[in-house]
Amino acid sequence: MGLSKKDGAAMGSANPGNMEVGARTILTLPLSLKTEDLPDKPGKQDLEKDPPPELKAAILLVDDKPENLLALEKLLEGPDVDIVKASSGNEALSLVLEREFALILLDVQMPGMDGFETAELIQSNRDTRHIPIIFVTAISKEQQHVFRGYETGAVDYLFKPLDPYIIKGKVRTFLDLHRQRSTLEHMNRILKKSNQKILEQQKSVIEEERLKVLLQMAGATAHELRQPLTALLGNIELLRMFSHAPEKQDKILSQIEEAGERVAEIVDMIQTIRRDETKAYAGNIAIINIDQETKVLYVEDGDADFERIRSDLEPNQRLKLIRAYGIKDGLDLLHIHDPDLVLLDFYLRDGTGLDFLREMEKGGLDTPVVVISGQGDEMVAAQMIQAGAFDYLSKNRVDPHTLSRTIATALEKARLRKETRLAREKIVDMSIKDELTGLSNRRYFNEVLDIELQRAKAHDKPVTLCMMDLDFFKNVNDTHGHLAGDRVLAETGRLLRLSFRTHDLLFRYGGEEFAVILPETDMLQARIACERFRESVAGHEIDAKGHQVKITISIGIAHMEGAQALEARELIDRADHALYKAKDLGRNRVESIEA
């Protein structure tokens, strides 16, 4: 049976009075008393004054006796509580379907539909089963009734007369749990939206890079194929013209074959090019360099083995082979030549291939490594792969085709790993950087300010916050357009980087507002730096679509000594007040708020 809206009839219930239990007065229901008659327990359970509306929690009181509802309302009312009353089970069911409740206080003995049946229906609905229910009753104290109450899903079972402290404490516990759950759900929604945004940005980054590569590939391909294709087409036309001269046809066919071979070579190169290597083309345009040289460092102390691998790779004219004899000179040549790939023997004159890989890891080198060793042991191969090698070849099984294919696969794998890392770095950068100015964004500002304040408190060091706002920036957008406004913001960010130290923390706070955190900086030093920046902005002309735009900036400074232990919000408020002061005093000035 699900929730429904049935009408119930009214029915009376017992009306016990107040009772004396030991030395304490126990309140019973119904109650005829004034609010001030209720004892008030001071301390943590006091209700907060004027909480924000979204923090109000609703409690549903269900009782067929109006005087009981009134007494409970007086007992539980507060600025952070919204009391809703129902005089029957049917009315209660209707209300829980219409709005969210943090808690239900439910009488057991009611006409029509009693509390047990009401609770069972509430618990049977997936949208309302999470609401905690406390049974409140003057009768049904028998054990079987209590058990039935818990079986229906109730979290507690209280008997009248009620102790005000106990019921207020239990209610406060469930209200706190509801607020915590609501906060958690809210944060989960925010995280879900943020994750969705990051995924969308990630897709955008990947698509942007893919299109960029396609365009560069198109430019490179057109550039390199134009000459052999022109020769090919021209010779075909000549072939038609000299159809009556067989001796000339042979020469033309030879030229056609040569041009076709050149096209084939270019196709082969396209399949192995590195997309990050470009060259100048048509002025300032850069296209992918299709004639790329692949540098391979071969660490091998045996001359015969080196010569055999060199001979296998010799047909590849775009591959440059560099030799090292051991770990030390191999690492030196890694830094000097920055090769695209390392071929590595296992046994070397000053150690093993494992030692070489460990030294690469210590030095932060991520050049792909292919091990070529006379040791065909699977255990050795597994150890090398686990240590970071991309592949493992046995010397007695290496042939030119296998070696070329392994090198190409390792280079492609390394390229994909590099592109994945760069994409991740770009996504992280997008989450903390303002794209227009290149400065850190407001989200990162909130994180960094908390960290800097904690550091200042821990080491008893000063920290200064500067809030900045471009004066009359709206006029720039209205007069010259939003693209001109973007140019002004970007140029302001550039001037900001020039005016402050490398370890100062610079942010675009939002719109035309900027923020600077100055670690271990007192008020005088901060004021000097801000005045220098203000003067550079005021004296700078910004070229915005052919118009020379001049603008000024107002700055507010707030300072905290480590011993003050201010919170981030307090320091921001102080800097904002200083900024408002600068605006009120005429703009284009620096003002501060002393602690």
Secondary structure, DSSP 8 states (H G I E B T S, - for coil): ------------------EEETTEEEB-SS----GGGS----STTS--SS--GGG-EEEEEE-S-HHHHHHHHHHH--TTEEEEEESSHHHHHHHHHHS--SEEEEES--SSS-HHHHHHHHHHSTTTTTS-EEEEESS--SHHHHHHHHHTT-SEEEESSB-HHHHHHHHHHHHHHHHHHHHHHHHHHHHHHHHHHHHHHHHHHHHHHHHHHHHHHHHHHHHHHHHHHHHHHHHHHHHHHTTT-HHHHHHHHHHHHHHHHHHHHHHHHHHH--TT-EEEETTTEEEE-SS--EEEEEE---HHHHHHHHHHHTT-TTEEEEEE-SHHHHHHHHHHH--SEEEE-SEETTEEHHHHHHHHHHTT----EEEEES---HHHHHHHHHHT-SEEEEGGG--HHHHHHHHHHHHHHHHHHHHHHHHHHHHHHHHHB-TTT-SB-HHHHHHHHHHHHHHHHHHT--EEEEEEEETTHHHHHHHH-HHHHHHHHHHHHHHHHHHS-TTSEEEEEETTEEEEEEET--HHHHHHHHHHHHHHHHT-EEEETTEEEE--EEEEEEEE-GGG---HHHHHHHHHHHHHHHHHTTSSSEEEE--
